[in-house]
C-alpha cells in the first residue's frame, strides 16, 4: 500500500505532542505511556517494555542534522495500534541504532505501538523513507499544530 497513508492512518491525532520538553528519554516514555493508557491503547506493561527495548536495541537515527528516534515495544503490550509523534524544543540524547556507543541529539520521536511484528518492520521502513525526504524533518520540527504535521506528511 501507499507508505505515507499507512503512517498517517496509524498516526493518532491524540498522540501528537509538539514542542515538548523532557529531561531524558525515560521522561518522554513515561509521558507517552500515560497517554496511551488513558486512551486504552496500551497495557500497563508498555512503558517498561518500551524502556527496556530501547536500552537493548536503540532506535535513534541521524538524518542530515536532525536526530530522530523510533522507539517501540512488542505487540503483547499493545491493545490498539497507534503511532505517537513527539517533537522536542530541546534535544534529548538517545543511543544510536547503528552504534549504541554513540549518542544522537534527538528532536523528533515516533513511538510505535503496532500489533504485528512484520508491521513494525514495514512501518519503521516507511517512517525512515518518509524522513529521508529532505523537507520532512524541517517541516516536522517547525510544525506548531497537528494540522501542520498532517499537511507536512501529506505533501511529501
Phi, psi and omega in degrees: 000179179289119186302318183298318180297319181301315181293314182294325179296322186269341179296119184269120185299335178281354181242034174249119184233113188254143176056045179274166174230128175223154179280332183199175183298320183297322177298317179297317180297319178300316181297308181295320180300317179297319180294318181293329178290315177305320183274004179059038179261332184227158179276171179299333184282353189299313185299313180296322179295321179298313181295317182294315181297319180295324180285330177279321184227085183300155187232015183276140180227139176264123174247114186050243182252017181245133177263134181232139173239145182231065182292151176203166178227162184293157191296338182293347180265000187251138173261313179226142185296144175203158163234130175255148177234127177234127171250147189244139174292311178246134183298153173245142178281128172237153175283148185283141178300318185287329188206103189290353174279346184261143177249144180239136176279110188259135174239351178231127181233123171257119178257122185260137171230091186243151188269337181241137185302320182290334173296323182301311183297313181298318182290320175304312180297321180297317181293317179299317180297318178301316186285343178283345174293126195296332181275344189303313186294317180295319179300316181293317181295329183271350185296136179252346179209168186302323182294324175302318183295311181299316178299314182301314182292322180293329185279349185294000000 
